[in-house]
Amino acid sequence: MNLVEQIEYGLTSLNCPALSQELQICEQIAQYLLLIEKWNKRFNLTAIRTVEDMLYQHIMDSLAVIGHLHGPIIADVGTGAGLPGIPLAIARPDWQVIMIESNQKKAAFLQQVKIELELANIEVVAKRIEDTEINNQINTIISRAFASLSTFIKLTQHLIPPDNGASRWVAMKSKCAEQELKEVSEPFYIEKVVPLIVPGLFAKRELIIIRRSTKPIGSGQE
């Protein structure tokens, strides 16, 4: 199979038949993978070196979350090489994906991806998270192997107004320890923990979905 056919097969295995049937999506993912491979030789974007391994460990891993996210505005913090933000933006052109990355070389790579793939629905913010201000109402803040849950919330809570109880923080984890889950404290609470199955990966994956209560502390969750 060529690369596009491998992507089609992977998306079908991911139970995303609508995505696998969109040739443009498969071609854009292939183009993105080849860009990572090219830039990786100079900027060390990822420790994973082969396109085939990137397909499952990066792309399929990123797209496995798509059915659990609320749009249309997604903020991907500490996105690095654009994961999961770029695959999400390719798969959901109706969403706006704001990608926050303080490393200037990685941010330059993301701008190049935006240009070459003609992704009008992504915005690259080359700043530290704590220095970032976003005017749009964010529906979901997502991170992938970024930080502990408590640090994730601490660094990003200013991006969503305190009176917005509908937006969610979503952390992509391999396996979250019980102690880390307990570090999520009021007014934040864990809405659910979602186990994920990623084709081609045998390691455990799960999503930790967090919300913020708008009720006074001690009065119960929403």
N, C-alpha and C positions, 0 to 999 in steps of 0.2 A: 504493500500500500504506500502511496505517496503521502506527504504530510497532511494535505487537505482531507484525504480519505481517512487517515488516522484520527483527525479531529472529528470528522463526521461520526466515526465509530465510537469515539469517546463520549460525545454528546448523547448519542443514542443509549449507551450504557449508563449514562447519568440520568436517564429517564427525562431527557429534554428533546423529544422528537421534533418539536416545533423549531428548536434552534438548529438541530442537525440538518434540517431540510432547507435552511437558509444558506445558500452557497456564499453569499457575501460575508456572513458572520464567520463561516469556516475559513474563508480566504483572509479576512482581517486578523483572525487569531493566528493563522500561519505566518502572516507578515509580521505580526507582533513578536512571535517566537524567534523569527530570524533576526529581527532587530535586537532582541536581548542577546542572542548568540554573538552578533557582530560587536555590540558595545561592551559585552562582557569581557572581551579580550583586553580592553583598555581600562575599564572602570570597575571591574569586579562587582557587577550588579547582583550576582547570585552565585552561591557555591555550587549550584547544580549546573553542569557544563553542557550536557547534550540536549538537543531539542526534544528528543523523545522523552527523556526524564522530566524536562520542564513541562511538557504537555500534561502529565498526570500530577506531578508534585506541585505545580503552580496553577495551571489553567483549570483542570478539573477540580482541584481543591478549592479554587476561588468560586467556580460556578456552582458548586454543590450547595452554596448558601442562598442562592438567588430566590428560592421559593419562600424563604423565611425573612426577607427584608421588606420594609415598607418604603416606598418612594413617594414622590418623584425626586427628592433631593437627598443625595447620599454624600456623606463626608468620609473619606478614607484617610485615616491619620497614620503617619509613619509609613507611607505607602511603598517606599523603596523603589523597586523596579516597576511599580504600578500594580501591585497585587494586594487586594483583589480588584482594585478600582478599574483598571483597563479592561479585563475580561467582562466585568459587569457593565461597563459603558458600551462595549461592543454588543453584548447580548441584549441590552435594554436601551436602545437609542432614544426612547421616550423619557429616560431618567437623566438628570443632571448629576454628574459625579465630580465632587470637589476633592482634589488630591493634594494633601498637605505633606510636604517633604522638605526638611531643612538642609539636606545635603545638596549642594548646588550642582554637582555633577549628575546626580540622579534626577534632580529637577530638570536639568537640561535634556536628559534622555527622555523624560516624560513629555516635554514640549516637542521634541522631535517625533515621538510616537503620535502625538496629537496632529501634527502637520502631515506626516506621511500616510496615516490611516484616515485622515480627514474626519477626526472625531470632534464635531462641533459641540458635543454634550459634555466635554470635560473641561475643568478649570484647574490649572496647576498653581498652587500657592507655595512658593519657595521660602517658607518661614518656619520658625519653631512654632509648635502648636500653641504654646502659651502666649505667643505674640500675634496670633492669628485672630482676626475678627471677620465674621461672615454675616452679611446683612440678610440673606435669605433664610427662611425657616427651614431648618434641617429636619428631615424625617427620621434618618438613621445615621448614627456615627458608627463606623466599623473599623476594626483593627485586626491585623493578622500577625500573630507572634510578636506583638508590640511591647507589652509591659504587663505587669500584674493588674488585676481588675481594679484595685484601689488606685493605683497610679494612673491607669487609663481614665478613670472617672475624674480624678483630681485635675489632670491636665486638660480635659476637654469639656468640663461641665459649663464653662463660660460660653460655649458655642450654642447652647440651648437655653432659652429663658426659663427661670425657675417655675413660672406658671404654666409651662407646657408639659403636661403629663402624658401626651400621646406619643412623643418621640422616643426613640430607643437607642441604647448603646448595645452594640453587638460585638463580642469578642470571639475571634476564631482561635480555638485552642486544640492542642493534641489531647491533653487530658488535664482537667483542672482539679487541683487538690482541694480537699474539703476545707482546709484552713484558708485557702485563697478565696473560696466562695464566702466564707464567714466574714471576710474583711469588707464586704459590701455592706455599708451601714446606712441608716436613715439620713436623708429622705430617699435614698436609693434602695432598690430591692430587686432581687432576681425574679424575673417574670417566668422564665423557663430555661431549662438546659436541654438542648436538642442534639441527640447523637446523629452523626452523619456517616454515610457510607460513600466513599469516593472510589470510583473504578480505578483499578490499578494500584491502589494503596492498601496495605494491610495494617498500617498504623491507625490508632484510634483518632477520630476527629469529633469535635463537638462545638456547638455554639452556646455561648452564655449570653442570654438576652436580658438586658437590664432596663428598668424604667425608673423615673423619679416621681414620687408621690407629691401631689400638690396640696395634700391635707397637712394640717399641723402635726408635728412629730408627736407620736403617742396616741393619735386618734385612729390609727389603722390605715391600711393601704387603700388605693382606689378600687 
